[in-house]
Amino acid sequence: MEEKSHFASPVRSSDEEILNEHELISSQTLFTELFGSITGISAVINKNRQIVFANNDFLEMLGLKTLEPILGKRFGEVVSCIHSEKETSGCGTSEACKYCGAVNAIIESQLTRQKVVKETSISSVINGQTMSWDLNISSTPITLAFQVFYVLSIQDIGNEKKLNALERIFFHDLLNTASGLNGLLTLLKMGDYPDEAPELIARSEEASQDIINEIMLYRQLRAAEKGDIVVNIEPVSSLGILKSAVDRISSHEAGKNKNIIIAEHSADIEFHTDKILLQRVIINLLKNALEATPYGGVVTTEIEVAGDKIMFRVKNAGVMSHDVQMQIFHRSFSTKDKGRGVGAYSIRLLTETYLKGKVSFVSNESVGTIFTVEFNIQESDS
């Protein structure tokens, strides 16, 4: 069977070769003693990017006591990267791997015979939980017994990336909304427009609610990442929850001078789900679509029921570039300063981990960009 790859070499060493390489490294007493004393997560890989040795910190990261379960595997495979199983040749061979810092660091160090350091974001599903890893990866060539290997060192920079993302997104949106509220309150205080006072008060209430919603969103996202969310299943109206989400996002900064259309054929059924989480997912879908839509543009949304499935769709006319499509669900990835990637990441996290649904999208010249969240009605009702 011909091995296939969209990026890195699909070639793998045989089990016998892997064992021989592991034994060779194990026999290098000075190296193994130094390697074992290193503080940090590190492994040794061969020319085919397969693990042949690792330190205790690496094993502890994976919850392992011995190397045996991961011997011969590639890094993306041992951390259950969502792209590592897309091709039969494994980690490094899918289309998305072109944008992976880990694979690129290894390949570049192989070509240059120099240490290479790159950042990468890896999405994993472990025990049914979606996880996002933000890492610094270094690949350093070493020669042992006249054979070249590569020391792969991993540094978790997730907290740093998360804080940067929150500062960039949360405080930007919060300050914009707070500034708007301050302006409205100033107009009310001056009293120059008494006839418009009721409208100014209503807009002030909307702005204050937006501030509360933004705070709740990021508190919810942090709780979701920690697994602290309690899902509250209750009966909801599909069209009711969509209309509520549209009303809430229409007054947001992203919705100014833009239109949201709910398709007339949208299905209205009662099904069971967590109302707050689903509404947050739909709001984020709408917000992302609005941010990608120019002034005067239109975002379309619809609900479809097919058999035991219910699907919420949000469409805008823009088309995402190929590299954006490959990375859109990564937590720290952003297409611009406001960081739309965090919104997409939270959509997947909440939908797939807590609402037990699926997220998908298409983005091309013929249809624009359409995001779909899909749920099994029967499972929701159980």
N, C-alpha and C positions, 0 to 999 in steps of 0.2 A: 504493500500500500504506500502510495507516494505521500511524503510528508508535506504539509501545506503551511505557509506562513504569509501574513500580510506585512511583517516587519523583520523581526530578528530571526536568526537561523533556527529552524525547527529541530535540528540534529541533536540527538541525545546520546550520551555515553551509555554503554550496556551496564547491566548490574555488576558484571564481573569487573569492568573498568572502574566503576564507582568504588567497589570494595578495595581494589588495588590502590586507588588514589587515597582512600581513607587510611589504609594501613601504612602507606608511605608517609603521610603526614603524621600519623600517630607515632611513627618510629623516630621522628625528629624531636628528640627530647627537649632540647633548648627552646625550640620554637613553641612546642605545646605548653611548656612551663610559662613562657612569656605571654603566650596567647591566653592562657587560663587566668593570668593575673590581671589582664586588662579589665578596667571598669568600663562597662558599656556593652551594648548588644552587637555581637559580631559573629560572622560565619565565614568559612572559606568555601569558595565555589571554584569549579573547574572551567575549562574553556567553553563548555556548553551551558554555563550558568547554573549548574547543578550543585547542590550543597554536598560537600564531602567532609566537613568538619564544622563545629560550632562551639562557642563557649557557653558557660552555664547561664549567663544573662539572656542569651538568645533562646535557650531551651525554656527558661522560666517565663519569658514573654509569651511563649506558645503553650505554657502549662504542661511541659514535658519533663521527664526525668532522664530520658536517654535520647540519643541521636537517631536511633534506628527507625522510628516512624517517618522521619523526614529525609533520610539519607537518599540522595539522588533526585530530590525534588527541587524545584526552583522557588525563589522567594515569594512570588505572587501566589504560588500554589499552597505554600505553608501558612500564609495569612488569609487564605480563602478569598483572594481578590475576585470580584464578580466577573472580570474579563478572562481569568485564567482557564476557564472551561469552555470558552466560546469556540475555540479551535481544538482539534484533537491533539495538536502538538503542544498545547499548554501555554504557560506563562511566556509572554514576549511575542506571541505570534498573532494576536488579534489586531484589528484596525486601531482600537483604542490604545494599544501598547506603544504606538508611535509617539504618544504624548506622555508616556510614563517616565518619570525621572530616574527610577531605579534601573530599568532596562537601558536607558540612554547613558547613564553613568557607567554601567558595565561595558557597553559597546565602545564608548569613547575611550575608556581606560585600556581596553584591548587594542585599539588602534594606535593610541599614543604611547602606550606603556608608561603612563603617568597616573598619579592619583587624580581622580575626578570626583567632585562633589556636586550633587544636584538635589533640589527639593522635589518631592512628589506627594501626590494625594492618592490614596488607595481606598476604595470602597469595598467592604467585605460583608458577607452575611455569615455570622457565627451563631449556631444554636437558634436560628430563626431571627436573630437580632441584627439589624443593619448597623454597621460601624464604619466610621471614617477615620483613616489614619493620615495625619500630616507628618511627613518625615523628611529628615535630611539623610541622604544616602551617599556614602562614599565608597568608591571601588578602587582598591590599591593593588597593583601587581606585585607579586612576590615570587621568588624562585626557590624551590626546595628540591634538592636532589636532581638538579638540572631540568626540572619541570616547572612550568609557569602556572600559578594559581592566582586567585584574586581574593583579597580580604574585603568582605562586604560589611561595613559598619553602619548601624542604624541609630539615629537620634530622633526621639519623639519631640516634635515641635508643635504638637497639636494645641496645647494651651496658649502658646504664643500666637499661633495663627488664628485661633478662635477669638482671642482678645482683640487682635488687630481687626478681624472681620466685624466684631460687635461694635468697636469704636467707629469703624468706617460707615457701617450701615445704621446701627441703632441711634448713635448720637447725631448723625446727619439728618435722619428723618425726624428725630425728636426735636432738634433745634429748629428745623424748618416749621414744624407744626406749632411749636411754642412761640416762635416769632410771629407767625400768623395770628395766633390767639392774642398775643400782646398788642398787635396792631388793632385788632377788633375792639379790645377792651379800651385802648386809648381813644378810639373814635367815640365809644359810648361815654367815656369820662368827659370828653370835650363837649358833648351835647350839641354839636353843630348840625346833626342830622336826626332830629327827633322823630320824623316820620319813618325813618329806616331802623329805629331802635329795635323793634321786634325781630327784624331779619338779622340784625347784628347779633342779638342775643342768641338766636337760633344757630347762627354760624359759629358763635363762640362755644356753644354747647357741643356742636359737632367736632370742633377742634380739640376740645378737652377730652372728648370720647376717643378721638384718634390717638391722643397721647397715652391714654389708658390702654388702648388696644395694642400700641407698639410695645409698651412695657410688658403686657401679658404675652405677646408673641415670643419675645426673646426669653422670658422666664419659662415659657412652655417648651421652647426649643432646648434649653439647657436641661430641663427636667426629662425630656424625651431621650436625650443622649445618655443620661444617667439611668434610664429605665424606671424613673420615678412617677411616670404618668399613670393615673388610675382611669381606666376606660369606663365611661358611664353609658351603657347601651339603653336607648329609649326610642320610641316610635317618632319618626320625623316625616315631614312632607318633602319630597324631592324638590318640587318647584318652589316651595316656601323657603327652603334653606338656600336655594340658588338666588332667589330674589333678595333675601336678606343680605347675602354676601355682596351682590351687585350694589345694593343701596349703600352699604358701608364703604365700599371701595370707591364709589362714584364721587364722594366728597374728599377723597384723598388727593394729595398733590399730584400723584401719577395720573389721576383721572380727569384733570382739568382740560377743558376744550377738546375732550374725546368722548366718543359715544360707545356704550355697551348695549348690544342688542341680544335679547333672549329669543332664540328661535321659536316661532309660533307652534311648531310641532313638538316642542319639548314635553316629555312625559311627566305627569304628576301622579306619583304613587306614594303610598306610605310604606316605609321599610324601617328596619331597626339598625341604628348605628349610634356613634357618639356625636351628638349635634355640634358641640363646640369644636372638636377636632376636625370634623368634616368641613365645617364653615371656614376654619382657618386654612385648610388645604385649598378650598375654592378661592378664598380671598388672595392667597399667594399666587395661584394660577392667574387670576385676573390682574393682579399687580404686575407680575412679570410681563404679561401680554401688553398691558398699557404702557409700561416703560419702553417697550420695543415698538410702540406705535407713535407716529408723528401727530402734531396738532391737527385736529380735524379728522383724524383717522377713526376707524371702527374696530372694535373687538366684538366677536360673536361668540355666544355660548349656547349650549344646548344640552338636553338630557335625553338619552335613548335607553329604552328597555328592550333587551333581546333575550328571550327565554328567561333564565334565572339570573341574568346579568343586568346591572344598571350602570350606565356610563355617563359621566359628566365631562363635556368637552369645552375647551376654550381655544379660540382661534384668532390669530392676528395675521396681517398680510406679510409681515417680514419673514426673512429666511435666515436662519442661523448658519454661520460658516461651519465647515466640517470639523475643525478643531474644537469649536464651541460645543457642537453636538456630542463629541466624544468625552467632554469633561464637565458638562453642565450640572451633573448631580454631585460633583465633589464639593465638600463643605467649604473649602477655602477658595474655590475657583470663582472668579468674577469676570463678567464681560465688560464691565466698566467700573468706575469708582464706587458706585452705590452697591455693587456686589450682588447681582441677580442670582449668582450661584448659590448663595446661602438660602434664598427662597426656594430654589429648585431642590436643594438638599433636604430642606425641612419637609417639602411636599412628599418626597419619597420616604423619608423616615417615618412621618406620621401615617401615611397611607399604607405602606407595606408592613411596618412593624406593629402598629397599634390598631389600625382599621382593617387589617388583613385583606387589603385590596392590591391592585396593581397600577403602576404608573407607566405610561408609554408616550411617545411623541413621534410625529413626522414633521420634517421641515424641508421643503423643496419649492422650486419656482412654481409648480403647478397648483399647490394647495396653500402655500404660506407655511405657517407653523401652527400645528394643532397638538395640544397636550390633552391626554385622556386619563382620567382616574376611573377605575372599574372595580365594582364590588359584586360579590355573589349575594343575591337577595336572600336566598334560603339560609345561608350561613349567618347573614346579618340578623335574620329573624329568630334564629335559634337561641 
